[in-house]
Amino acid sequence: MPEILQYVPGTSVFHRLNPLTKILMILVVAVLAVTTSSLSLLTLLVVVLFIAAAVTHLSRPLVQQMPLLISLVISLLLLTVLSMQSGETIGHLVPVAIPLVGGAFPITVGAIEFGLLLSLRFIAMLFAFQLLVITTQPHDLVHALQRLRLPVDYALMFLIALRFIPSLQLEGQRINEAQLARGYNPGTGLRGVVRTLVPIIVPLVSNSLAKANVLGLTIDLRGYRTPRRVSLRDRSLRMRDYSAIALILVASAGFVALPLVHLLN
């Protein structure tokens, strides 16, 4: 299973950018994704982000998350089909030929479009956020959040939540492998899947609580709440950051101008 939200060492353009520049990119992408209701523009935004990742040799972590994104798209489409009936009906979840319940849950054009709209919005924001995480070391990200005047407690909570996701993933994988090595056979089918989760979740929760206690003691011992901190690295904006910010602003302006040009024509 590919690791999610894990820093990937490298020397790409994104790695060399200041974390503040990448945070600005996320904010711009989020604003554009939320305020845009055009499927074509959202598709263009996702394609641009993927091309930027491919050019900087960072497309592999994004491709590895495709199964999760596909399941997200299917879930959103199913949710919108079940909760929305707007536009022309193009089919039914339950075939009409089935007696009594045939023709239930109509599939409408409006529901499909809205489901795709939500999916593309989530994918665009997830791509931008993942580019930030896989190219930024955790301590650099915390320092950037502190420069944005984010309280130290919130910055610490964000870092812990971010780092616990890959840690829990690896811990769950190791527990599963340990159970299989001991000859545990949960069976097949849905019952087997449910029985597989129990011997993984219980030790995973227990280990997480123990790690939380150790983490709290470590934070106190290192004096994280001391008001005075000295950074050993120069994290000021450089020329490449200003160039990237200018490119982001120009690209976002062009993205906003496309619908206006289409309306004028």
Residue, then its C-alpha position, 0 to 999 in steps of 0.5 A: m500500500p502506498e504511503i499517504l501524506q509522506y515527505v519525499p526527499g528530492t531536489s525538484v522545483f517544489h522542494r526548493l520553494n519556500p513553504l509560504t509560496k506553496i501555502l499560497m498555491i494551496l489557497v489560490v487553488a482552493v479559492l479557484a476550485v470553490t468559486t468555479s462551477s465549470l467542469s471544463l475549467l476544473t478539469l483544466l485546473v486538475v490537469v495543470l496541477f498534474i502536469a506541474a507535478a509530472v514536470t518536476h518528477l512528482s507525479r508518482p505519489l499522485v498516481q499512487q493515490m488514484p484508487l482512493l480518488i476513484s473511490l471518492v468519485i464513485s461515492l460522491l456520484l452515488l450520493t448525488v444520484l441518491s439525493m438529487q433529481s434535476g435535469e433529464t433522466i438518463g437511467h435508473l439505479v434499479p432497472v425498470a425491468i425488475p418487478l415492484v422496485g424497478g425504476a427506483f432512484p433515477i439517474t439525472v444529468g444534474a446529479i451527474e454534473f454536480g457529482l463530477l463538480l464536487s469530485l474535481r474540486f476535491i481532487a484539485m485541492l488534494f493534489a495541491f495539498q499533497l504537493l505541499v506535503i511531499t515536498t516540505q519537511p515537517h519542521d519547515l512547514v511548522h516554521a511557515l505556519q508560525r510566520l503566518r502568526l498561527p498560534v504554536d498550539y495549532a501549528l503543533m496539532f496540525l503537524i501531529a495530525l499530519r505525521f500520525i496519518p502515515s505512522l498509523q498506516l505503517e503501524g496498521q500494515r505491520i500489525n496485519e503482517a504480524q497477524l498473518a505471520r502467526g497463522y491468523n485466518p479470518g476467512t473470506g467474504l464480508r465476514g472475513v473482512v470484518r474479522t480482519l479489522v478487529p485484531i488490527i484496530v484494537p492494538l493500533v488504538s492501544n499503540s496510538l494512545a501509548k505514543a500520544n502519552v510519550l509525545g506529550l512528555t517529549i513536548d514538555l521536556r523539549g520546552y516547546r512552549t518557550p517564547r524564544r526560538v532561534s531558526l538555524r536555517d534561512r527561510s526567507l523568500r528568494m528570487r525563485d519564490y517571487s517568480a513562482i508567486a508571479l506565475i501563480l498570480v498570472a495563471s489564476a488571473g488567466f483562469v478567472a479571465l477564461p469565463l469572461v472571454h467566453l461570455l464576451n464571445 
